[in-house]
Amino acid sequence: MKIHEIREIIKLIDQSSINEFKLESDGTKVTLRKSGATETVVVTQAAVQAPVAAQLAVAPAPTVQAVAAPVVAEAPKATPVAVADDANLHKIVSPMVGTFYSSPEPGKPAYVQAGDKVNASKVVCIVEAMKLFNEIEAEVTGEIVKVLVEDGQLVEYGQPLFLVKPE
């Protein structure tokens, strides 16, 4: 595993609500743990070079700074009645942390849009995690009421992606 891959994993975990992450691949073990504002990174590899291990061990924990954004007044948006009553709607949630893609390839039409009918085995999106593209199925037969995330957006484990009105 290369150092830039480990750094990318650290960024993804830091942006998520995951507190612990473990990965074993080709003799390399990566363990990430967050506790409060600190982050611990442990990398062990059968043939790891000492400078790489030392560089990771000395790397400071990332700090988060709050930045005040300008306040922009907007008119309240009308919410459709069907979405307001989401107690009767099924939520399709992300099974992992990753990047949400609404279509199979850039420039291709989206798998589903609001108003589309789906069955339980219909692929509704892709969540990409560490270069693995995972197809997410609808899990229920019904109509897509709302797409809750945008194409290319980072999603977290358990985050709702779609609202479906079951049949």
C-alpha positions in Angstrom: 0.0 0.0 0.0 1.4 3.4 -0.9 1.6 6.4 1.3 -0.7 8.5 -0.8 -3.4 5.8 -0.5 -3.0 5.8 3.3 -3.3 9.6 3.3 -6.5 9.4 1.2 -8.0 6.9 3.7 -7.1 9.2 6.6 -8.9 12.1 4.9 -12.0 10.0 4.3 -12.1 8.7 7.9 -11.5 12.2 9.3 -14.5 13.6 7.3 -16.8 10.8 8.5 -18.3 9.8 11.8 -16.4 6.6 11.9 -14.3 6.2 15.1 -12.3 3.1 14.1 -11.2 1.6 10.8 -9.2 -1.5 10.0 -7.9 -2.7 6.6 -5.7 -5.7 5.7 -4.5 -6.0 2.2 -1.5 -7.8 0.7 0.4 -8.1 4.0 -0.4 -4.5 5.0 -2.5 -3.7 8.0 -3.9 -0.3 8.5 -5.7 0.7 11.7 -7.2 4.2 12.3 -8.8 5.2 15.6 -10.3 8.6 16.5 -10.7 9.7 20.1 -12.0 13.2 20.5 -9.8 15.6 18.6 -6.8 13.2 18.2 -6.3 10.6 15.6 -4.1 7.5 15.8 -2.7 5.8 12.7 -1.0 2.4 12.9 0.5 0.9 9.7 2.2 -2.4 9.8 3.6 -4.1 6.7 5.8 -7.2 6.3 8.4 -5.2 4.3 7.7 -1.7 5.6 10.5 0.8 5.4 11.4 2.6 8.6 11.3 6.1 7.1 7.7 5.6 6.0 6.6 4.2 9.3 8.3 7.1 11.1 6.7 9.6 8.8 3.3 8.3 9.6 3.9 8.0 13.4 5.1 11.7 13.6 2.4 13.2 11.4 0.2 15.5 13.6 -3.5 14.8 13.9 -5.5 17.0 11.6 -7.1 20.0 13.1 -10.5 21.3 12.2 -11.2 25.0 12.0 -14.6 26.6 11.9 -15.0 29.2 9.2 -17.9 31.6 9.3 -19.8 31.7 6.1 -21.7 34.7 4.9 -25.4 34.7 5.7 -27.6 34.7 2.7 -31.3 35.2 3.1 -33.5 32.9 1.0 -37.2 32.6 0.6 -38.6 29.5 2.3 -38.9 26.6 -0.2 -42.2 24.8 -0.6 -41.9 21.2 0.5 -44.1 18.6 -1.4 -46.7 17.0 0.8 -45.4 13.5 0.0 -41.9 14.3 1.3 -43.2 16.0 4.5 -44.9 12.8 5.5 -41.8 10.7 5.3 -42.9 8.4 8.1 -44.6 6.3 5.4 -41.6 6.4 3.1 -38.8 3.9 2.9 -35.2 5.3 3.1 -32.5 3.7 0.9 -29.4 4.3 3.0 -25.7 4.1 2.1 -24.1 0.9 3.4 -20.7 2.5 3.6 -18.7 5.7 3.5 -17.8 6.7 0.0 -18.7 8.9 -3.0 -22.2 8.8 -4.4 -22.7 8.5 -8.2 -26.1 8.6 -9.7 -25.1 7.1 -13.1 -22.9 4.2 -14.2 -20.5 6.6 -16.1 -20.0 10.3 -16.5 -22.3 11.7 -19.2 -24.7 8.7 -18.9 -28.3 9.1 -17.6 -28.9 8.6 -13.9 -30.0 5.1 -12.8 -33.2 6.7 -11.2 -34.8 10.1 -10.8 -37.7 11.3 -8.7 -40.9 9.8 -10.0 -39.3 6.6 -11.4 -40.8 3.2 -10.4 -38.3 0.7 -9.0 -38.4 -2.9 -7.8 -36.3 -4.4 -5.0 -33.4 -5.5 -7.2 -33.2 -2.3 -9.3 -29.8 -0.6 -9.1 -30.4 3.0 -8.0 -26.8 4.3 -7.6 -23.2 3.5 -7.1 -21.1 4.3 -3.9 -17.4 4.3 -4.6 -15.1 3.5 -1.7 -11.3 3.1 -2.2 -11.7 2.6 -6.0 -14.3 -0.1 -5.5 -17.7 0.7 -7.2 -20.6 -0.8 -5.2 -24.0 -0.9 -6.8 -26.8 0.0 -4.4 -30.2 -1.7 -4.9 -33.6 -0.3 -4.1 -34.5 -3.0 -1.5 -38.2 -2.2 -2.0 -40.7 -2.0 -4.8 -42.2 1.5 -5.2 -41.7 5.0 -6.6 -38.7 7.3 -6.0 -40.1 10.4 -4.2 -36.8 12.2 -3.7 -33.1 11.9 -4.3 -31.4 13.2 -1.1 -27.8 13.6 -2.3 -26.0 15.1 -5.3 -23.8 13.3 -7.8 -20.2 13.2 -6.6 -21.1 13.9 -3.0 -19.3 12.2 -0.1 -21.8 10.0 1.8 -21.5 8.4 5.2 -22.6 5.0 6.5 -26.3 5.0 7.2 -26.9 8.3 5.4 -30.3 8.3 3.6 -29.8 8.5 -0.2 -33.4 8.2 -1.6 -36.9 8.3 -0.3 -39.2 5.7 -1.8 -43.0 5.4 -1.5 -43.5 1.6 -1.2 -46.3 -0.1 -3.1 
